[in-house]
Amino acid sequence: MMKRAQIFKDTSRSKGKVFPVYQKVEDLYAAIGKWCGASVSGLYTTDGAEITDVDVIRDNEILYISKPHRSSSMQSDPDADRCEDWITLNVGGRTFCTAKSTLVAVEPESMLAKMFDSKHRWENTIDRSGAYLLDRSPEYFEVILGYLRHRQLIIGPSVNPRGVLEEARFFGLDSLMEKLETLVEEYQPKTDHTPLTRREVIGALLVNQTNCELRFQGMNFSGADLSRLDLRYINFKLANLSGCDLTKANLNSCSFERANLTHAVMDGANVQGVKMLCCNAEGASMKGCNFDDPSGLKANMEELRLVRLRSVRSQSSGMQRERHQIRGDAHAAAYDTDCTMTRSKFVFCSALVFRIFILLQIFMYIVLVQSFLYCVCL
């Protein structure tokens, strides 16, 4: 039984005819040429493949005289359209899978949208796996992609909003830039003398790594509630922390050089390795503070001013104490540091008075004995 083939001039299928498949492809070309009134040099499948041998033609197969365009063939296949919308991005060596509609929908006039919009598609560089190459930071691009997906700005604690803002500016995402500028301005330390709040300090902590020194030199924290916060390695040099609540805060290796800690509450705080050179802690409360460090790191409290210090049961064997100014009504019960100078002076004076009293008693006893012997001799 001879095979048949459905021949159309183009993919619109407006004009077609069924032809028998001859033994030679040249005979088939000649028959089709007589029908369409033009010379035919090739036949193509729906996928654009050229037919060169009649043996590969299947019975009742649809063939075209002109080669189909890929866009036309893809329009006839809804599943292919959905697959075509998905792309892979190689951002700084890290791959992201997303849809083109995600990159275009929120900011259609942005540079990122025009890079992948079909009307303004750029000639993007593609790697061997077919992913589009973008020489940007993957850490910040992940935040941008999340925003384009669900219209919400979500930044992890280890991501700096300033970096995301620079990426948003590069891609021309205006709506995201407004949100990031507000966020950066909100968490940026103030340059005036207005005291910083607990929320502002937490915001600064979230955008900086724990092992990096955060500079709060000369800043105003007067009356701020910083209790139970992890404030390790922070530079508080010349800062104003008067009346600040630092209860049970982690102040490991912080610098309070020449800082104002008057009437600050540091009860139960971890002050291992702190530097408090020439710091003013008049009227401060340091009950239950921990100065001990098993690694041998010592707290430097040279010329620390501790007037009316309240420091009951502090663990302080790891302190370097030189030329402390300690006076007033300091409550030094069970305080085993050189802060007991006043008590030592009192004990010394008491011992001296006691010795003088004993010597007087001995002198009086000798006088009485001599008087008794004189009377006996008479």
TIRO-923846 format. One line per 5 residues: number of its first residue (from 1); their letters; for each residue x negated, y, z of C-alpha. Coordinates in pm, 1 decimal. Layout:
<nodes>
NUM	A	X/Y/Z  ...
</nodes>
This chain:
<nodes>
1	MMKRA	0.0/0.0/0.0  -142.3/335.3/-105.2  -193.4/597.4/166.6  -30.0/937.6/146.5  -149.7/1281.5/270.4
6	QIFKD	40.8/1603.0/342.6  -143.5/1889.3/175.7  -87.3/2255.9/274.8  -255.4/2566.7/142.2  -314.8/2712.3/492.6
11	TSRSK	-219.8/2664.3/858.2  105.1/2857.4/815.7  239.3/2551.5/632.9  466.6/2770.8/421.2  398.4/2561.2/110.2
16	GKVFP	300.7/2194.6/100.6  326.5/1870.4/-90.4  269.1/1496.9/-31.9  -1.1/1341.4/-250.8  -111.8/982.8/-289.9
21	VYQKV	-465.5/919.4/-177.2  -663.2/808.6/-483.9  -973.5/591.0/-473.7  -1200.8/887.8/-543.7  -1190.5/1219.3/-360.6
26	EDLYA	-1257.9/1402.9/-687.4  -931.5/1262.7/-831.0  -744.6/1389.9/-523.8  -906.0/1737.1/-563.1  -798.9/1746.6/-931.5
31	AIGKW	-434.7/1655.3/-853.6  -411.5/1918.6/-580.2  -574.0/2177.7/-810.8  -307.9/2125.5/-1077.4  -37.0/2174.7/-813.7
36	CGASV	-169.9/2497.5/-663.7  -316.5/2636.4/-987.1  -666.6/2679.8/-850.0  -983.8/2481.2/-824.8  -1007.1/2276.1/-501.5
41	SGLYT	-1349.7/2189.5/-365.5  -1260.6/2059.2/-20.5  -995.7/1945.8/224.8  -993.4/2011.5/600.3  -826.7/1857.3/905.4
46	TDGAE	-633.6/2055.6/1167.8  -956.4/2078.7/1376.7  -1148.3/2228.3/1081.8  -1342.3/1914.6/984.9  -1414.8/1868.9/611.2
51	ITDVD	-1300.6/1554.2/430.3  -1570.0/1408.1/200.0  -1444.7/1050.7/164.9  -1093.1/921.0/98.9  -1152.8/621.7/327.3
56	VIRDN	-1142.9/842.9/637.0  -802.3/987.6/548.9  -529.2/838.1/762.6  -184.2/763.5/624.9  46.2/1067.2/628.9
61	EILYI	-232.6/1289.7/768.6  -196.8/1669.3/747.6  -476.7/1836.9/547.3  -544.9/2198.9/447.2  -700.6/2342.2/132.9
66	SKPHR	-852.6/2637.1/327.3  -1049.4/2581.2/649.4  -836.0/2655.5/958.0  -954.4/2925.5/1196.1  -1011.6/2811.5/1552.9
71	SSSMQ	-786.4/3079.0/1695.0  -498.5/2958.7/1479.9  -542.8/2598.3/1580.3  -570.3/2689.5/1943.9  -242.1/2880.7/1930.3
76	SDPDA	-65.6/2564.5/1835.4  -200.4/2390.6/2145.9  -81.1/2539.6/2480.5  -316.5/2316.4/2681.7  -610.4/2444.5/2480.0
81	DRCED	-506.8/2803.6/2560.8  -517.4/2731.3/2931.7  -860.6/2570.8/2906.8  -992.5/2857.2/2695.6  -897.0/3105.1/2972.9
86	WITLN	-1135.9/2940.6/3220.0  -1501.7/3042.3/3213.9  -1814.8/2981.4/3418.6  -2032.8/3267.7/3542.1  -2395.5/3229.0/3640.3
91	VGGRT	-2454.0/3518.4/3881.3  -2812.0/3536.3/4002.5  -2850.6/3157.9/3976.9  -2519.7/3075.9/4148.6  -2223.5/2956.5/3940.7
96	FCTAK	-1863.7/3075.6/3976.0  -1563.0/2926.4/3793.0  -1276.0/3165.3/3731.3  -1017.5/3267.4/3472.4  -1065.9/3555.6/3232.4
101	STLVA	-725.8/3687.7/3336.7  -859.3/3719.5/3694.5  -1142.4/3944.2/3577.1  -915.0/4158.8/3361.5  -581.8/4190.6/3545.6
106	VEPES	-667.6/4418.7/3842.3  -893.5/4672.6/3667.4  -835.0/4640.1/3288.8  -1043.8/4953.6/3216.8  -1343.1/4844.6/3425.9
111	MLAKM	-1672.3/4737.8/3274.6  -1625.0/4385.5/3413.7  -1288.8/4350.8/3238.2  -1426.4/4474.7/2906.2  -1711.9/4224.2/2928.2
116	FDSKH	-1460.6/3939.4/2894.9  -1156.2/4100.9/2732.5  -1092.2/3954.0/2386.8  -1053.3/4301.4/2234.0  -1376.1/4446.0/2371.4
121	RWENT	-1576.0/4130.0/2439.9  -1944.2/4194.5/2479.6  -2218.5/3971.4/2346.7  -2294.3/3815.4/2684.8  -2596.7/3591.5/2725.9
126	IDRSG	-2507.8/3225.6/2782.8  -2726.9/2963.6/2949.6  -2768.9/2602.7/2834.4  -2457.3/2486.0/3019.6  -2240.3/2752.1/2852.6
131	AYLLD	-2211.6/2979.0/3159.7  -2224.7/3356.7/3114.4  -2537.3/3504.5/3273.5  -2503.6/3805.6/3505.9  -2815.4/3944.1/3671.9
136	RSPEY	-2641.5/4055.5/3992.2  -2633.2/3952.3/4358.6  -2413.7/3639.5/4408.5  -2357.5/3726.9/4776.2  -2186.4/4054.9/4688.9
141	FEVIL	-2018.8/3926.4/4369.5  -1837.0/3659.5/4573.6  -1660.0/3936.5/4770.2  -1565.7/4113.5/4445.3  -1429.6/3794.1/4289.6
146	GYLRH	-1223.5/3726.9/4602.6  -1074.3/4076.2/4578.5  -983.1/4025.5/4211.5  -813.0/3696.7/4297.9  -584.4/3799.4/4585.7
151	RQLII	-609.1/4182.9/4600.6  -748.1/4172.7/4955.8  -1092.3/4290.0/5068.5  -1246.4/4025.4/5293.7  -1612.4/4064.8/5397.6
156	GPSVN	-1797.1/3811.8/5611.8  -2006.1/3920.1/5912.0  -2333.0/3852.9/5727.3  -2245.0/4066.2/5420.8  -2336.8/4434.8/5411.1
161	PRGVL	-2046.9/4648.0/5278.5  -2296.6/4891.7/5126.8  -2426.1/4616.9/4897.9  -2072.9/4526.5/4786.3  -2005.2/4895.3/4722.0
166	EEARF	-2304.6/4921.0/4488.4  -2185.6/4612.8/4294.1  -1833.8/4759.2/4266.9  -1982.4/5079.2/4126.7  -2184.8/4881.1/3873.6
171	FGLDS	-1875.3/4696.4/3747.1  -1656.0/5010.0/3755.4  -1394.4/4876.2/3999.2  -1240.8/5204.2/4118.8  -973.7/5064.0/4353.3
176	LMEKL	-1228.8/4844.3/4529.9  -1474.5/5134.1/4555.9  -1220.1/5339.8/4750.9  -1167.3/5061.4/5004.5  -1540.8/5001.7/5046.6
181	ETLVE	-1624.8/5370.6/5085.4  -1368.0/5394.9/5365.1  -1512.1/5082.4/5530.7  -1872.1/5202.6/5508.9  -1781.6/5546.3/5643.9
186	EYQPK	-1585.7/5391.2/5930.3  -1870.4/5167.8/6048.2  -2153.5/5413.0/5978.7  -2310.1/5547.4/6302.1  -2218.3/5909.3/6363.4
191	TDHTP	-2483.0/6177.8/6330.5  -2319.6/6426.6/6567.6  -2309.5/6413.6/6949.7  -1967.7/6248.7/6975.0  -1997.9/5930.1/7187.3
196	LTRRE	-1978.5/5608.6/6990.4  -1690.2/5374.8/7069.8  -1694.0/4999.6/7123.8  -1533.9/4942.1/6782.9  -1801.9/5143.9/6604.2
201	VIGAL	-2080.0/4954.7/6781.1  -1923.2/4618.9/6691.9  -1894.0/4730.2/6329.0  -2264.0/4817.0/6322.5  -2348.8/4479.8/6477.0
206	LVNQT	-2146.2/4287.8/6217.9  -2331.9/4432.7/5919.9  -2677.6/4363.6/6065.9  -2848.7/4033.6/6136.1  -2900.8/3930.2/6498.6
211	NCELR	-3280.1/3902.9/6476.7  -3320.0/4249.3/6318.9  -3381.9/4557.6/6529.0  -3084.3/4792.4/6517.5  -3187.6/5154.6/6575.1
216	FQGMN	-2960.3/5350.8/6807.6  -3238.2/5588.2/6905.5  -3107.2/5913.1/7048.8  -2741.7/5812.9/7002.4  -2466.3/5899.8/7250.5
221	FSGAD	-2291.0/5605.7/7422.2  -2169.1/5801.4/7723.8  -1883.8/5614.1/7895.4  -1864.4/5346.8/7622.2  -1744.5/4995.0/7701.5
226	LSRLD	-2018.3/4762.1/7574.6  -1954.2/4481.4/7820.5  -2021.5/4119.5/7713.4  -2167.3/4223.1/7375.9  -2476.9/4069.1/7218.1
231	LRYIN	-2710.1/4370.5/7201.4  -3041.6/4190.3/7161.1  -3341.8/4374.7/7009.5  -3158.5/4709.6/6987.2  -3362.9/5028.5/7017.3
236	FKLAN	-3187.7/5258.4/7271.0  -3488.5/5490.1/7304.6  -3381.7/5839.8/7421.4  -3015.7/5730.4/7400.8  -2748.7/5856.4/7639.8
241	LSGCD	-2584.4/5560.6/7815.0  -2463.9/5747.0/8123.9  -2159.6/5578.7/8275.2  -2178.1/5306.5/8010.5  -2029.2/4966.6/8096.2
246	LTKAN	-2290.1/4698.2/8016.1  -2147.0/4428.6/8241.5  -2274.2/4081.1/8140.4  -2414.8/4219.9/7815.6  -2712.5/4049.6/7649.1
251	LNSCS	-2988.6/4313.8/7653.6  -3276.1/4078.9/7577.5  -3582.4/4270.3/7446.8  -3392.0/4598.7/7420.8  -3583.3/4926.5/7444.7
256	FERAN	-3449.2/5183.5/7695.7  -3759.0/5403.1/7689.1  -3670.0/5747.5/7828.7  -3300.6/5657.6/7800.5  -3033.4/5795.9/8032.8
261	LTHAV	-2871.1/5511.6/8229.0  -2734.9/5720.0/8514.8  -2433.9/5556.5/8681.9  -2433.1/5281.6/8420.2  -2288.8/4943.9/8520.7
266	MDGAN	-2521.3/4656.0/8427.6  -2388.3/4390.5/8667.8  -2476.6/4038.6/8550.7  -2654.2/4163.5/8240.0  -2939.9/3970.8/8079.6
271	VQGVK	-3236.1/4211.5/8079.2  -3518.8/3972.8/7992.3  -3806.1/4151.6/7823.8  -3646.2/4497.7/7836.0  -3861.0/4809.2/7803.3
276	MLCCN	-3748.9/5078.0/8048.7  -4048.8/5312.0/8048.7  -3959.6/5644.2/8214.3  -3591.4/5548.1/8204.7  -3350.2/5731.4/8435.9
281	AEGAS	-3124.3/5479.3/8611.9  -3009.2/5701.1/8897.6  -2696.0/5561.9/9060.0  -2688.8/5263.3/8822.8  -2551.1/4926.5/8930.9
286	MKGCN	-2765.6/4622.0/8847.1  -2607.3/4355.2/9065.0  -2695.4/4003.0/8958.5  -2914.6/4111.3/8666.2  -3145.4/3847.1/8523.0
291	FDDPS	-3502.2/3962.5/8460.3  -3652.8/3611.1/8455.0  -3773.4/3465.0/8127.7  -3905.1/3104.5/8121.5  -4129.2/3192.6/7826.0
296	GLKAN	-4316.4/3447.1/8037.4  -4184.6/3759.7/7864.5  -4186.8/4039.9/8122.2  -3970.1/4345.0/8156.9  -4166.1/4670.8/8153.4
301	MEELR	-4018.5/4918.9/8403.9  -4311.0/5160.6/8435.4  -4215.0/5489.3/8603.8  -3850.5/5381.5/8618.1  -3635.5/5618.3/8823.7
306	LVRLR	-3404.4/5417.4/9051.4  -3241.5/5673.8/9282.3  -2943.0/5526.2/9471.8  -2973.5/5202.6/9276.8  -2723.8/4929.0/9361.8
311	SVRSQ	-2904.4/4603.4/9287.2  -2795.0/4310.9/9502.3  -2931.5/3960.2/9433.4  -3109.2/4051.1/9112.2  -3349.7/3794.0/8969.6
316	SSGMQ	-3654.2/4004.7/8897.1  -3974.3/3802.8/8927.0  -4058.1/3878.7/8563.4  -4085.8/4257.8/8598.2  -4390.6/4480.8/8559.7
321	RERHQ	-4345.1/4742.5/8834.1  -4576.7/5042.6/8836.8  -4521.0/5377.5/9015.5  -4146.6/5332.7/9074.1  -3967.0/5632.0/9225.6
326	IRGDA	-3732.2/5471.9/9478.5  -3561.0/5679.1/9744.2  -3218.6/5751.4/9894.1  -2972.9/5495.9/10024.9  -3063.9/5201.4/9800.7
331	HAAAY	-2902.7/4877.3/9914.0  -3192.9/4633.7/9890.4  -3057.8/4324.1/10062.0  -3239.5/4014.6/9931.2  -3417.0/4229.9/9669.3
336	DTDCT	-3760.3/4069.6/9639.8  -3938.1/4335.6/9432.8  -4144.5/4640.6/9516.3  -3818.6/4824.4/9547.2  -3841.8/4723.5/9922.7
341	MTRSK	-4106.5/4987.2/9993.2  -3873.0/5178.9/10226.6  -3796.9/4865.4/10426.4  -4167.9/4780.9/10448.3  -4243.3/5125.0/10591.6
346	FVFCS	-3970.0/5076.7/10849.9  -4109.3/4737.3/10954.4  -4458.8/4885.5/10977.9  -4340.7/5172.1/11199.8  -4143.3/4934.9/11418.1
351	ALVFR	-4448.7/4714.7/11467.4  -4661.8/5017.4/11554.8  -4412.0/5140.0/11815.7  -4389.9/4791.7/11962.9  -4767.9/4771.8/11998.3
356	IFILL	-4784.0/5113.6/12164.7  -4512.7/5001.7/12405.6  -4710.5/4690.2/12497.4  -5026.3/4894.7/12553.8  -4835.7/5132.1/12782.9
361	QIFMY	-4702.7/4840.1/12983.4  -5053.3/4698.8/13020.0  -5185.4/5040.2/13130.0  -4911.9/5075.8/13390.9  -4980.0/4723.8/13518.5
366	IVLVQ	-5350.1/4808.7/13563.2  -5262.0/5129.4/13751.4  -5030.7/4940.4/13984.9  -5295.3/4676.4/14056.1  -5556.4/4942.3/14134.0
371	SFLYC	-5314.1/5121.9/14366.8  -5236.4/4799.6/14551.0  -5606.5/4717.0/14597.6  -5676.5/5070.1/14725.3  -5399.3/5036.7/14983.2
376	VCL	-5530.8/4697.7/15100.8  -5881.6/4838.8/15146.7  -5750.8/5120.7/15369.9
</nodes>
